[in-house]
Every structure is written in structure tokens, then in C-alpha cells.
Amino acid sequence: MKINLLKITGLSAAIVLLNSPAFSMNAKLGVAGGRLNESRILEHARVQKVVSGTVLDENSQPIPGVGIKNVTSGKGVVTDATGKFSIEANIGDVIRIGYIGYTTQNITIANQTTLNIKLVVSADTKLDDVVVVGYGSRSQRELTSAITKVDTSQFRQSGARNALDLLQGKVAGLQITRSSSNPNSGVAIQLRGVTSISGTASPLIVIDGIPGGNLDLLQQDDIESFTVLKDGSAAAIYGTRANAGVILVTTKKGRKGAAQFSYNGYAKHETLYERPDFMSATQFREKIAAGQYTAQDYGGDFNYFDDLINKDNLTNYQNLSVSGGSDKSNYRGSFTYNKLDGFAKENSREQYQFRMSLTQKGFKDKVTAMFNVASNINRANLLGGGGWEPVLTKNPTESYYNPNGSYLFTRNITNEIARLAQETSKRNQQTYSVDGKIDIDIMKDLKASAFVAYQRNQFVDNQYRLLGSQNSVENGDAPGGGYAYKGTELNENFNFEPTIEYSKTIKDKHRLTGMIGYSYRYEVNESFSANNRGYTNDIFEENNLGSVPVAINRIGIASNKNDNTLIALFGRVHYTFDGKVNFEAVLRREGSSKFGTNNKWASFPAVSASWEITREKFMENAKWLNFLKIRAGYGETGNSGFANYASLVTLSTGNLYPFPGNQWLQTYGPSRNPNPNLRWERKKEYNLGLDFAMFNNKLSGSVDVFKRDIEDLLFTYTSPQPPYVASTIYTNVGTISAKGIELTLSYAAIKNKDFSWNVDFAGSTIDNKLVTFSNDEFRRDMESFGSIGGAGALGNAFRTYEGRNIGEFWGKRFNSFTPDGKWLFTNRAGQAVPNAQINTSPFRDQTDLQVIGNAIPKYYLSLGNTFTYKQFDLRIFLRSKLDFDVLNTVALSYGNKFGTQGNLLNSAFTKYAEINDTYMYSDYYIENGSFLKVDEVTLGYTFKFKDKAFRSLRVYAVGQNLALLTGYTGNDPDLIQDTGLGQEINGRSLGIDTRSPYPTTRSFVFGVNFGF
């Protein structure tokens, strides 16, 4: 049949074709009962085809997992591992391409069958990024509290010894201080200032939902992001453990798509950056010959500082992961090997870590189960890392060896070379974590979840000192007998947290989300240790503690076990109006076995709100302002970080006494007063914040202003006897306050096809005070902190008085020297007097001691610059701490020629040459510690492959601690503790430069990232 189609269009054309002999199978095409189904006719009348394509990122690299949706038909697919996709589409259909971090693109299909799509990074999409919050998630746009997210693109690049190293300098208000490059050292963490005197002062770490997560279970390539809950309204959901803030860690999970393999490996080497300027043997002799110094010349020329250095140190890091998934399940597994060589000899840490995650959907996608397993096995050599002071101050003309080659021991100084050769100190540690979560979609808007987790951390310490070691030879109890020690510790915790969440959207403008939950946590810690001295041979080392002859047995045994339980009920309501106004309320009711009988329970409320002003009509003409949101919040949190049985009376052993029947029995007596009123420290915090983006999203950032008061501080006070049995009691007294400003800025300075330049800035300032330290029952005006140590009874460096700033150095005010080099100080009347006439009373209305500095930096600043040129990338990261003071104890002890015959600083004969008197603590040794550091420089190159089986290949090099600008004359001021009130943290005290510093190093990293 001949048909003229020139005037036939649309439905008419379809009917003519269907009535032709060529279309006799009408029923199959939608003709039923002799009648045409018009919708099926239209469907088959359109031209059907398959559109294929590839999605690339801004660097022309394929992106797996990109969502491709045919908006017209509703069908969707995702790109595979090579960024490719295929989707059915008709002419006129709209294809939408969307991926987090990039601008969504809509393409109308014409005659093309192939699409090559290059996504464009969008600043706006950051507002829709999902941010993990306590027991849930929010988009950036919906946040009402001071919350900062840091993802992999912002991490530090120079190799992390601790997961929190990745965050240093990246979050305004978060202070992370590492006192050395020792691979076995920890970091000191403080968020928005000091929050406690004796309780936990570090933020709560939550790893994949596990409160109190173990940082040993984290390797840098397994971390997806950190979320820092900075203010009280954000942290209140965690109750009595959130006073110091909360850091949420999200690990990487598998994604839908083909299997992906990723490898990251690097090698790191450290070199000496700077050492204290002590005299060489030549300089030592010159001073003796010139009559400037009285000491003995033994005729040698030794530099034993270098003999403690591991010049061949090489840190080796290897991480391999595999991930993938489908619509129903996804998985990710990783294995990490990390051998960290310290800059010091006998100072290392070797780690093996495995992590696995699995997500599975079932029951018509109404049930989702998630499981995580992680383990870390490490061996640490703890012997080295110290001893720098003895080798620096030893007479450089004297040998550590006798003429016959044996080690020379003198009781006034430890032979550090012999110690490293004749002693061992090692730790074997195993850490495990298992957790699971089940989400059940009960109905459209109602979801229930149950989370359970178990963590176990155990280590065994082993020490041995040879018969011929200095420690054994000089021991008075068993001279020449070996010493052995073995100790073990086990920490376990169990968490169970079910929640129910309801979410409802009403008329597109109102969205309400409510969540309630229950939390149960049980912790148990136990330890055992034993040591013995007097071994007659070195065969067994620490593996046979009972092999010492009974006659000289010097065994010591100790054990301990304690536990605590915490339960809580919590809830949160979040309301959003028209996408621009958000309101949130939180309440947590919590009970802990740690608290006193009269205060077992605590309630922690929080409220916060935000308003996205740029969504209002009156802002439509402000084209230069792309985004503006104001936030305000109030929240209360607590601190239960104190000893498990602090509220109870505890007993200790007394002497043995004979009882009737000639039986000797052990006696016990109370060692601690009970306190039934003991309760949590409580923080009340207000926060006002502003988030913005302007100039076509080139400049974005946030400003936060906060004020907080921490009440009911926990501390030990003198108790009257009677009614109390013991002389002291641990109780709640006092208040600390803090107020500050935090600023974060990001500026896309240049962005074109081949070159880009981005600038990131973070800065903060804070004022921290001890408001009160007394109440009606227990009174105290002042507490001193920060032992100065060294020669002489120099006492503590800090006094913290009621109403005064935290971190104040209190000491003698230097006036001048007498003609014969004796100290003169200024008393409270302004007179120059000798030290004997200085009143050191603790009462501030009587003492001659004065405020001579403050150890807490006034300003914390960081600046990151990221450049890209074609396939090259360059990052330059600067950090600075400004307006703080440091006590230079190296100069105090070794810049003084008086009363010593060991080695001294060269400055003892220049800057400090006038001194002819004993050691004194005064502002003479207080220096400005302000500095600017070129902290990290990274240069990388990303290769392109024609073979799409290779996803990525990037090689990079990093230099860390490349330059330091400071007026401070001691050690690196960046490594000086800047957290706490002066208590010792990781072996260091606030603002006090150590006499035995682990050497400041400069490190170089060479690495490769490879994906296929």
C-alpha cells in the first residue's frame, strides 16, 4: 500500500502505519479489543535510541558513580569505573547529570547518540553537601550551629602519625599541638580554650558513631572527613562527655559501581632542623684557656648528640583498598602497613591495620544493614626519644667510654649511649573495633535504627636492663643484678544506641524531623604489672620474672580494675520553613555511675536557629551577595572525665597486726572521702555565627562569636577533720569563662582552563579566665601549675588567681645585676632588692611576685594557597601563633656559668655573661614566642591515561617545617605546649620550653597515589 506521509503528522501518521499490512500484530503494540491504546501508540511513534557517553572532572579525569537521569522518562543510571554510561532516551528528552561538588547539567537530546560531558566545580554545591552531626546528618544549608567539616581535599599532606595531625591548622578555634616528631608521642587537643582544671580537657572523638573511638584505628587513607562540633548547641546531644567539644570522624565506604582499587604509598625522611647552641669541645677549651670558665679538660672531642640520632630514618607507608557495590550492597576493604622511624635511635612504631565495611539492603530496600570491622596491631620501641639533655650538657671533652672500650659510668650523669645498647623497652599493642547498624523504614516518614559497637584495646609492655647496664651496676638493692618488667593493660567498652526518626514535609514549605534515642555504654579497664631485680644472667630477660634467687628477690606487683556505666535518653527536633529558616532543639537526659548518690542524673538542653537571608525577596537585587545566613544557638554540655570511683569512699592497705590466735591480719582504712554530691562540670555556651558567599561565590567564609561559662569545676580541696575522715575531698567548685572570635575565609582568586589559585584562611582569638575558685564551703584564691624543674627549687611557673586570665606567668620582675653579677628584682613597691628580700607569699595583696607574661597565644592563624596548572598542583601552607610568652628553661639552666662544670650554651658568655649568681626564675627568661612557619609545601603531578582502566596516577613531594620566622631564642616555639592551665600533657607543660627537647626536624615525603 502506497501512503503519502507529506501531510500526515503526529497521531495520524501512527494510525496509518498501524493499519498497514506491515503492522498486523496490533495486539502486541497496544491494540486491544479492536481499539487503539493512544498512549502506547505515542510511545512507539517516537524515535527510540540509546545515548552513551563519558563524564569527566575538571582535570579531564573520568568520574565513577555520577548520577545520569532521564528527567522525561524517570529512568536513571550511574557511570562506571571509567566514567562511562548508557541510557535510553528519545529526541526531546532532558538528561540531567549531577554529582556532589559539581554544577548540575541538563542536556536536551537532539540527534546525537554520544555525549562527552565535563563537569564544572561549583561553590554553591557546598551548601548542599551532607554534614554528619550527632546521630544524623544535615546539609550545610540547614546547619544552625558552629560546625566545621574538613574532607580529604583539605587534609595535611606530610604523613600523619596521629589522625588528628591531618587537622592541624585547618579549623578555626581548634588547637592541635605536637610536642615532637617522636612517632610514639601524642597530640594535645583543645577546642575554644580551657574547659577544665582536673577533668577531661580534650574533645570527645566519635568514629562512625562510636563515642570514645580509638584513634589508633584510623589511618589517613581510610578517613572520609572530620566534622568538628564547636559550640554547645551542636555538642549537647552528647551530654556529659562534650564539654570540650566533639570531633566526628567518618571513614570511607564503598559506592555503587564497578570495583575500584586504590593505592597510596610514601616514604618520609627527617633531617635535623635546629639544635640548641651548646659549646663544641674546641669552644669549651677556649673558654677554659681564657679564664672565662672553670671546668676540667679531659682531652677529647666528642659530640654524643649525633650518636643519639638515627640518620638513616625512613618512614614507610603503604595503603591498598578495594571498594565497589551495586544498588543493593556496597563494600570497602583496606590494608595499611606503616613503619614509622623516629629521628632518634631505638625510637619507632610499626603498624598493621585492616578495615572492612559492608552495607546491604533487603526486604524491598526497607532494611539497610551496615557493618564495620577494624583492627590495628602495632609494635613500638619506647626506649629512645629522650636523653638529649644529658648528651648536650655533658663535658664535650669527656668520653662515654673507658680506655679499654667499656662504658664509663658516673653517678652524676646517665651514659645515654650505653642505655640504648644495654636496655630494652617495647610495647606490643592490639586494638579492635566491631560495630553494626540496622536502619528500618517502618513507613514512608518513619525510620528506626539500632547501633551496637564493641572496642577492645590491649597492650603488653616489656622492659629489661642487662646485668652490666648502668641502672643495674649502680643499684643499691641488688648491685650488678639485671632488672625486668612486664605489664599489661586491657580497656574495653560496649555501646548500644537505638533511635527512631520521623520526617515529614507539609505543602513543600514545612519540613519537620524528630528523633529520639537511648544510649547505653559500659567501660571496663584493668591492668597488671610485675618487676623484679637481681637476675644473675641475661638469658631470660623479662620472660621469666621468677628466676631471681630468693635471697635477693626484689619483686614488685601491682594490679587494678575499674568500670563505669552511662545511660541516656536524648531527642532532637529540627524544623525548616521554605528552605530558609531552620530551628533545632535538643535535650539529653543522662546518668552515670561516676556521679555522687545525690546527682546521678543530668539534663542538657540546647536550642539553635538559622536564617538564610539571601532567599528573601528584599535581597534579590544584591547580586554581589550570593549567600548570607545568620546562626544563633545556646547549649549546655557536661564533663564526666574523672576517676571512676571519685564519689565513693575508697580503702587502702595499712600495716599487718597480730590478732587473737597469733593470726596476722591485713588492716584497711579509708583513703578518700565519699562525696554524694559530686556531679558533672557544666558548660553553658552562646554562639552567634554568620556564613556568607559573595562576588559570584569567589569569596566565602564564616564568622563565629562565642561566650561560654564552665561551672562546678572539679578539683581537690582541703576538707575539715572532722566531719571528714581524709584530709582532702574531690568536689565541684569554681567557674571558668571564655569568649572569642573565629574567622574562616576561602577565596577563588583565579580560575580558568589551565590555571587556578585558591586561598584558605583560618584564624581565632580567645580570652580565657578563672572566674571563681571558691564557694561557701571550700575556699581557695589561687592554684599554681607548671613545675619549672631543673637545678634549684624553682617551684611552679604559673599562678591562676580568681578573676585573672588563665596562662599567666607569675614570678620575680628582673631589675638589674649588682656590679658583682648578683640578681636584683623589683618588689611591689617598685624598689630594686636582692632575692632574699622578695616576698613570695601566695596572697596577691602581699606577694612581690608579678604577672610577667602569658603562655596562651592571643591569635592562631593559618593560610593555605593551592595552585593548579594543567596537571600540576602546588600547595603552600603557613601557620602562625602570635602574642604569647615562653619560659626558656634551657637558657635558665645552661646560660648560667655559676656552679656547674658541664657544657653550657654559647650565650652564657655573651647574652647572659653578666650573671654570677645561682639559678633564678624571673621575667629575665621570659621571651616572646610569636612565630610564622612555612609548615608544608606540596608539589604534585597527575598523569592522564588513554587506557580508561587506569583511573588516576598522581606523584607528589612534600616538605614540612621548611622555614621558621621568630624572635624566640630557644627551641621551636611551635612545639611548646599551648593547652591546659600548666598541667603536664604528653610530658610537656604549658608555655615551658623543655630542657631536653626532641630535636626539631625538617621532613621530606615522596609518594604516589594510584587508582584502577
MARTOR-240915 format. One line per field, with one value per residue (C-alpha): x, y, z. Coordinates in steps of 0.5 Angstrom, whole numbers. Layout:
<rs>
c1 c(X_...)
c2 c(Y_...)
c3 c(Z_...)
</rs>
This chain:
<rs>
c1 c(0_3_2_3_6_7_1_1_4_3_-2_-5_2_2_-5_-4_2_-1_-7_-2_-1_6_3_-1_1_-4_-5_3_3_-3_-9_-14_-21_-20_-19_-12_-9_-6_-1_2_2_5_11_12_12_17_24_28_35_41_45_52_58_63_63_70_72_76_82_79_79_73_69_65_59_56_48_45_38_33_28_23_22_25_30_37_44_51_57_62_69_72_66_62_55_49_42_35_33_28_29_27_28_32_38_41_48_49_55_57_61_60_54_49_48_41_42_36_37_37_40_47_48_54_55_62_61_66_63_65_66_61_62_54_54_58_52_48_54_52_55_55_52_51_46_44_46_45_46_51_45_41_46_44_51_58_60_66_67_74_75_80_82_84_88_95_100_106_104_100_103_96_90_89_95_91_87_93_91_85_80_79_79_82_89_93_100_105_111_116_117_117_113_110_108_101_98_95_88_84_78_76_80_81_75_77_82_83_77_78_80_80_74_70_72_67_69_63_58_62_63_70_73_80_85_90_84_85_90_90_87_81_78_73_72_72_66_68_62_65_59_55_48_52_55_49_47_53_52_57_63_62_65_71_67_66_70_66_70_67_71_71_65_64_60_56_60_65_70_76_83_87_94_98_105_110_117_119_126_127_133_136_133_136_139_141_147_152_159_164_170_174_170_170_177_178_173_178_184_181_179_172_170_173_172_176_179_179_183_177_173_166_159_155_148_150_150_143_141_138_141_138_131_126_118_115_107_103_96_91_84_79_71_65_58_51_44_43_50_57_64_70_76_83_90_95_103_106_113_115_122_124_129_132_135_131_125_120_113_111_103_99_92_86_79_73_66_60_53_47_40_34_26_25_30_26_32_39_45_52_58_65_71_78_84_91_97_103_110_113_120_120_127_130_127_130_137_138_139_145_149_148_151_156_163_165_172_170_169_163_168_174_181_179_173_168_162_164_159_159_153_152_150_147_151_146_150_150_143_141_145_144_137_130_123_118_110_106_99_93_87_80_73_67_60_54_48_41_36_29_24_18_13_14_16_19_25_28_36_40_47_52_59_65_72_78_85_90_98_104_110_117_123_130_136_143_147_152_148_149_142_144_151_149_143_144_139_142_148_150_143_139_132_126_119_113_106_99_93_86_81_74_68_61_56_48_44_37_34_27_27_21_21_15_14_8_6_13_15_15_19_20_25_24_29_29_34_37_44_48_55_60_67_72_79_84_92_97_105_111_118_124_131_137_138_145_144_141_138_131_131_123_121_122_121_121_128_132_135_130_136_136_129_126_120_114_107_101_94_88_81_75_69_63_56_53_46_42_36_36_32_32_27_29_24_25_21_21_29_31_29_32_30_33_32_36_35_39_38_44_46_53_56_61_57_55_49_45_47_47_43_44_40_43_39_40_37_39_37_39_36_38_37_39_33_29_26_29_36_34_38_44_47_54_52_51_49_48_46_46_46_45_45_45_47_49_54_58_65_65_72_75_76_71_70_72_65_66_70_76_80_88_92_95_100_100_97_97_90_88_90_97_94_97_92_92_89_85_83_79_84_79_73_66_62_55_54_59_57_59_62_57_59_54_55_52_54_53_55_55_56_57_59_60_63_60_62_69_70_66_67_64_65_63_63_62_62_62_62_64_61_62_69_72_78_81_80_83_77_76_77_72_67_71_76_81_85_82_76_74_69_65_68_69_68_72_70_72_70_73_72_73_74_75_75_76_78_78_83_84_80_81_82_89_91_87_89_85_87_84_85_83_84_82_83_80_80_80_79_79_73_72_75_72_65_61_64_71_76_82_84_90_93_100_102_108_114_120_125_132_137_135_128_125_117_112_112_104_99_92_88_81_78_85_87_89_96_99_107_108_115_120_121_128_131_139_145_150_157_159_153_148_141_137_129_123_119_111_114_118_125_131_132_136_133_133_128_123_116_114_107_101_97_97_96_102_107_112_111_108_105_111_108_102_103_97_97_93_92_92_93_94_94_93_95_93_95_94_97_94_96_101_99_102_100_104_101_103_102_103_102_102_103_105_111_115_120_126_129_135_137_135_140_145_146_149_156_155_156_157_163_159_157_154_150_155_150_152_159_155_148_148_155_153_150_155_149_145_139_133_126_124_122_129_128_121_121_116_114_111_112_111_112_112_109_108_109_107_108_104_103_97_98_93_92_89_87_81_82_87_83_89_96_99_106_108_113_112_117_115_118_122_122_121_121_121_125_125_132_130_127_122_116_111_113_112_105_100_94_92_93_100_99_104_101_105_111_110_107_104_109_115_121_124_131_131_128_127_130_127_127_125_122_121_116_116_109_105_97_95_88_85)
c2 c(0_7_12_20_22_29_32_26_28_26_21_21_18_13_11_10_6_1_0_-2_-9_-9_-8_-14_-15_-10_-13_-13_-6_-4_-5_-9_-11_-7_-1_3_5_12_12_6_9_15_12_7_13_17_15_10_10_9_15_13_18_19_24_28_32_39_35_31_25_20_20_14_14_20_20_20_21_22_27_26_18_18_13_13_10_12_12_6_6_9_15_12_11_9_11_10_17_20_26_32_28_32_29_31_30_31_30_33_38_40_44_40_40_39_37_36_30_32_27_26_19_20_25_28_32_36_38_44_45_49_53_53_46_46_49_42_38_33_34_29_31_28_22_24_29_36_40_45_50_47_48_52_51_52_46_45_40_38_33_29_35_40_35_36_32_31_24_23_20_21_22_29_31_32_37_42_49_47_49_56_55_48_48_41_42_36_37_33_28_22_17_15_21_24_31_36_38_44_47_54_55_51_48_44_44_37_33_31_37_34_34_27_23_20_15_12_13_10_15_15_12_10_14_8_5_11_11_18_14_11_18_21_27_30_34_39_41_47_50_48_47_43_38_38_31_28_31_30_28_34_40_40_40_34_31_26_22_19_13_12_7_3_6_4_2_-3_-5_0_-1_5_5_10_10_14_15_20_22_27_32_36_43_46_44_48_52_49_49_45_42_47_53_49_49_56_59_55_58_65_64_65_58_53_46_40_39_31_32_29_32_29_30_25_29_26_19_19_21_16_19_13_14_12_12_7_8_3_3_-1_-1_-4_-2_-2_-4_-5_-2_-7_-7_-4_-6_-3_-6_-3_-6_-1_-2_4_3_10_11_16_21_18_12_6_10_7_5_-1_-2_-7_-4_-8_-4_-7_-4_-7_-4_-9_-7_-12_-13_-9_-4_-2_-5_-3_-6_-3_-7_-4_-8_-5_-8_-5_-9_-5_-5_1_2_6_6_12_19_22_23_30_34_29_29_36_38_33_36_35_33_27_20_16_10_7_7_-1_1_-1_4_9_10_16_17_24_23_18_15_15_11_5_6_5_-1_-4_-3_-5_-2_-4_-5_-10_-7_-10_-5_-8_-5_-8_-4_-5_-1_-3_2_0_4_3_7_13_18_14_10_6_5_1_1_-3_-3_-6_-4_-7_-4_-8_-8_-11_-7_-11_-8_-11_-8_-12_-14_-9_-3_3_2_-5_-3_3_0_0_-6_-11_-9_-12_-15_-15_-11_-14_-11_-14_-10_-11_-6_-8_-3_-5_-1_-3_1_0_6_5_11_13_19_22_26_30_35_39_43_44_49_46_40_37_32_29_24_20_15_11_10_5_5_0_1_-3_-2_-7_-7_-12_-11_-14_-13_-16_-14_-18_-23_-27_-28_-24_-31_-30_-22_-20_-27_-31_-26_-31_-33_-29_-32_-32_-29_-22_-22_-15_-17_-11_-13_-8_-9_-5_-6_-1_0_5_5_11_11_17_19_24_27_33_37_40_45_48_53_55_52_59_59_53_52_46_44_38_35_30_26_23_18_16_11_16_22_22_19_25_27_21_25_31_34_38_43_46_51_54_57_60_65_65_72_72_68_73_78_84_81_80_86_85_81_81_77_70_67_70_66_68_63_63_58_56_50_46_40_37_34_27_26_24_18_12_12_19_20_14_12_8_4_3_-2_-1_-5_-12_-13_-19_-22_-27_-34_-31_-29_-23_-20_-14_-7_-3_5_10_14_18_22_20_26_24_31_30_32_34_40_44_49_54_57_62_63_68_66_69_64_68_68_74_76_70_66_67_69_65_64_64_68_66_70_66_66_60_59_53_52_47_46_39_40_37_42_41_38_39_34_32_31_28_23_24_31_32_32_32_36_42_49_55_57_58_63_64_69_69_70_65_67_62_65_62_66_63_68_65_60_59_53_51_55_56_59_58_62_59_63_61_65_65_69_68_71_65_67_63_67_64_58_58_57_58_51_51_57_58_64_61_55_54_50_48_46_49_43_43_46_49_49_54_52_53_58_59_62_62_67_68_73_73_70_63_62_68_67_70_71_76_82_83_90_89_86_88_90_83_80_78_79_85_84_90_89_91_98_99_98_94_89_82_76_75_81_78_76_70_70_66_72_77_83_81_78_81_76_80_78_77_74_70_63_62_65_71_69_63_64_59_61_56_57_52_53_48_49_44_37_40_42_46_47_52_52_57_57_63_64_71_75_69_68_62_61_59_54_52_59_59_53_53_60_61_60_59_53_48_44_41_44_51_55_60_65_64_68_73_75_72_74_78_73_71_68_62_60_64_64_71_75_75_69_70_71_73_66_69_66_65_58_55_49_45_45_40_39_34_32_28_23_22_16_14_7_8_2_7_12_16_17_22_23_28_31_35_39_40_45_49_56_59_66_68_72_67_64_57_51_51_55_51_45_49_47_52_48_47_51_49_41_36_34_29_30_38_44_50_55_52_50_44_43_36_38_32_35_40_36_38_32_31_26_23_19_16_15_10_8_3)
c3 c(0_-2_3_2_9_7_10_16_23_30_32_25_22_27_26_18_20_25_20_14_13_16_23_23_31_33_40_41_40_45_40_45_43_36_39_39_46_44_50_47_40_42_46_40_35_38_36_41_42_47_49_51_54_59_65_66_72_72_70_65_69_69_75_77_81_77_77_70_70_64_67_62_63_70_69_71_71_74_71_72_74_67_68_62_62_57_58_54_51_46_42_46_53_58_61_68_70_78_82_89_89_81_78_75_68_64_56_51_47_39_34_38_41_44_50_53_59_63_70_73_80_84_90_91_92_98_101_100_102_107_114_119_126_133_131_124_118_115_109_110_108_114_120_126_130_129_126_121_116_114_108_104_100_106_110_111_106_110_113_120_126_129_125_128_125_119_122_125_123_119_124_127_135_135_138_136_139_138_142_138_132_136_133_140_142_142_141_146_143_146_143_144_150_157_160_166_171_173_168_161_157_150_145_145_139_135_130_125_131_137_142_145_139_139_134_133_129_124_118_114_107_111_113_109_113_120_123_129_133_136_140_146_141_137_142_147_144_147_154_160_155_151_155_151_144_139_133_129_124_118_115_107_105_98_93_87_81_79_83_85_87_90_93_97_99_101_104_109_112_117_118_123_123_129_136_142_141_146_146_142_145_142_144_151_151_149_155_160_157_157_164_163_165_171_168_167_160_159_152_148_143_143_140_143_141_134_137_139_132_127_121_116_119_114_115_110_109_104_104_99_99_94_94_90_90_87_88_94_97_97_101_102_105_106_109_112_113_117_119_123_124_129_129_135_135_139_137_132_131_126_125_121_120_117_116_113_112_109_107_105_103_103_104_98_101_107_111_111_115_116_119_120_123_124_128_129_131_133_136_139_141_147_149_145_144_151_154_150_156_159_152_151_158_158_158_151_152_156_153_155_155_159_156_155_151_156_158_163_169_173_178_177_169_165_160_154_149_154_156_149_148_155_156_152_153_148_147_143_142_139_138_135_134_131_130_126_125_122_119_118_114_118_114_109_114_120_121_126_128_132_133_137_138_142_142_146_147_150_150_154_156_156_159_161_164_163_169_166_165_169_172_175_177_181_184_192_193_188_185_179_178_172_172_169_168_165_165_161_161_158_156_153_152_149_146_145_142_139_135_132_127_124_118_115_109_109_103_100_105_112_114_121_123_130_133_140_142_148_150_154_155_159_160_164_165_168_169_172_172_176_176_179_180_182_176_175_168_162_159_160_160_162_160_167_173_178_176_181_187_193_197_193_190_190_186_186_184_182_179_178_176_175_171_170_166_163_160_157_153_148_143_138_133_127_123_116_113_106_106_109_116_121_128_132_140_143_150_153_160_162_168_170_176_177_180_187_190_190_183_179_173_169_163_158_153_147_142_136_129_123_117_110_109_101_100_102_96_99_97_90_88_92_86_89_95_93_100_107_113_121_126_134_139_146_149_155_156_161_163_167_165_172_176_176_184_186_189_194_200_198_202_202_206_213_217_219_226_231_233_238_236_234_227_223_219_214_216_212_212_208_203_200_203_200_196_195_192_186_180_173_170_166_161_158_152_147_140_134_127_120_114_107_100_95_89_85_90_90_97_102_109_116_123_130_136_143_150_155_162_165_172_178_176_179_184_190_196_204_208_215_220_223_220_214_215_210_209_202_198_191_189_185_186_181_174_168_163_155_150_143_135_130_122_116_109_102_96_89_87_80_76_68_64_65_72_79_85_92_98_105_112_119_125_132_138_145_152_158_165_172_175_181_185_192_195_202_204_200_199_195_192_187_185_182_176_171_175_173_175_174_179_185_188_183_184_179_174_174_179_177_181_182_177_173_166_165_163_167_169_176_178_180_176_174_175_174_177_182_180_182_178_183_182_184_183_183_189_190_192_186_189_187_192_193_192_200_201_195_199_195_199_195_197_192_196_200_195_191_185_179_172_168_162_159_155_151_144_143_136_132_124_118_111_105_98_93_86_80_73_68_71_76_83_89_96_101_108_113_121_126_133_136_142_147_152_153_159_156_161_157_158_165_167_162_160_167_169_176_180_174_170_165_158_157_152_148_150_157_155_151_152_160_161_167_171_177_182_183_178_179_175_173_167_165_162_159_152_146_143_137_130_123_120_113_115_109_102_97_89_85_78_76_70_64_61_55_58_62_66_70_74_77_78_82_84_90_94_101_105_112_117_112_115_121_123_130_135_140_142_145_141_136_139_135_139_146_150_149_152_159_165_166_168_165_158_154_158_157_161_158_156_159_154_156_158_154_147_142_136_131_125_117_114_106_104_97_95_90_89_84_82_77)
</rs>
